[in-house]
Amino acid sequence: MPSLPVSRRTLLAGAAIAGAMTQIRQAAAETQKVLTPASATDIASLPRVKVQLVDPPFVHAHEQVATGGPKIVEFEMTIVEKKITLDADGATYWASTFNGTVPGPLMVVHEGDYVELTLINPDTNELMHNIDFHSSTGALGGGGLTQVNPGEKTILRWKATKPGVFVYHCAPPGMVAWHVVSGMNGVIMVLPRDGLKGRDGEAVTYDKVYYIGEQDFYVPRDAAGAWKTYDSPGESYEDTLAVMRTLTPTHVVFNGAVGALTGDNAMTAKVGETVAFIHGQANRDTRPHLIGGHGDYVWATGKFNNPPERGLETWFIPGGTAGLMVYTFEQPGIYAYVNHNLIEAFELGAAAHVVVEGAWNDDLMTQVLAPSPI
């Protein structure tokens, strides 16, 4: 019998996924048992809207208050496996991504809409992927219905019945954690049809919105302490898993890299503008804080059926959750938006900047005496 040439990359990739395949088949079979067919007549009568997703920290155009009735909102995402650079010291990582970004793009719909996602896994990729929407209702969040191998695509439709901001992530059975900390996660926002409301029923609106995806990475080092590099995701699997099991990330960053939202990439605003900040963390707890500002309205666990808290200095977002904060800027300057575990912010990278333009208000803050000799 002739032997087949098998590359080292293929062997490593196979070793990385072989242990999960039995669980994947079992999960898919269990999901099929509980499927309920949708009414083709009802679905066919709804209008369709095709959305062009944009890269974080930006968010695609959307209505804050819905016009008309429910719609089928169509999204398309392509899975991209690629090597990314995490910091100026040369740490690299084989990321698995939705649409090529860490985090994946933010999607916005309204309560009662149907989300229809086309998920594409090109044949240039090495691994099988899927998607689990925390906002959806159904076994595995759609994970059992969206398992695509390289060279395949799938279409998933689900009804957005719970308003809030929610995490989505890749979740192949047996490899969930590795895919999530490889950058394969994002956020979807399901707005109430009549818009956001404060505790007393007042309308809460925003002039602009930014999306911050906090990501923990676990980069292996060699015996000399230098960052290790790999030729493929499969080759990095075992070493990365060993670092993951220490529960000690080497990097905690916003939007895929140290400094991704600072300097020329800083977020911007003007005095008087109301800005919404959506913050997702698919794996670890986090404590967002805007240095020099406050959370005017904060849905820390991101669920709009619950009233927002007011005037917070720092808010707590549990791992696997997304939150929303709305703030009206009152002073100009450079604001630091950080994870207020300050070790993670200043040593591991979880920091961003907001550059705010406008006139300074001495009544809010002034320097009475400049630094001078005692």
C-alpha angles and dihedrals in degrees: 000000000000117000120236121228109244121186124222088243091056092049093050093047090049091051090050095056105026095087091054099051098084091050090048093054092047092049092050091049092050091049092052090056093063101041117127116199116240119234106263091201094055094045093046091056095058123095117246127225121191114208125204106215121220132207120265139288083040126072129214119255112278143159117257089204115036120239117210127355133310119314139192104248112203122209131174125200130180120207113231125190109198143148113254133189114235104188147357091267091071102257109159132185137191099238126196108209145180106234093349099290136105106247105028117243122288116247123204127200136148130251108276095027122120118237112215112187126186107203116196126194107188120216088243089074124089104211142054115249140182140172134247115196111203087199096059129087115229142073113313092355090274092312094122092052099047106053104138126180121207108292095028138101134193137191121220125187124190137163119248102226101153120063119221144073114295138181123243123191146161112272116178107172111257093018104053099120094046093052093046094051089045086071100263100138141090145159137263123198120210106193123200108255090243094045135250118326133198126227092276095045096263118148115258112203135167135212094211138001133215128195119213119189113195113207133187116209129193110204118184121230129209125237090276092053096253121136112265121229130205138198096225143008092255093053091054095048104094096041092046091049090054091055091045091056090061087065087221114119120211090208134023107186144163118241098355108307146037106277095013090135101033135081111008089359096055119129115250138214142155131236107273095027119124111221129192117211117198112196125189131184115177098187117019138040116259139188112211117201132176107213107224095012140066142222103261089184120012130184093184094181091035103236114134097200085072119073115253123248117240134228099000123174095198130004132200122234114187118223112272091032139098127214137197128217126182121198135171110215115231102176135040125239141079113311121195115221107198147162098254092223082098094198088061091044100048103023104033102031110257097142138108136177133228114200109206123193126203146081121316117242110215090192090067095043136352138165105243093184126016116224106285140153116294 
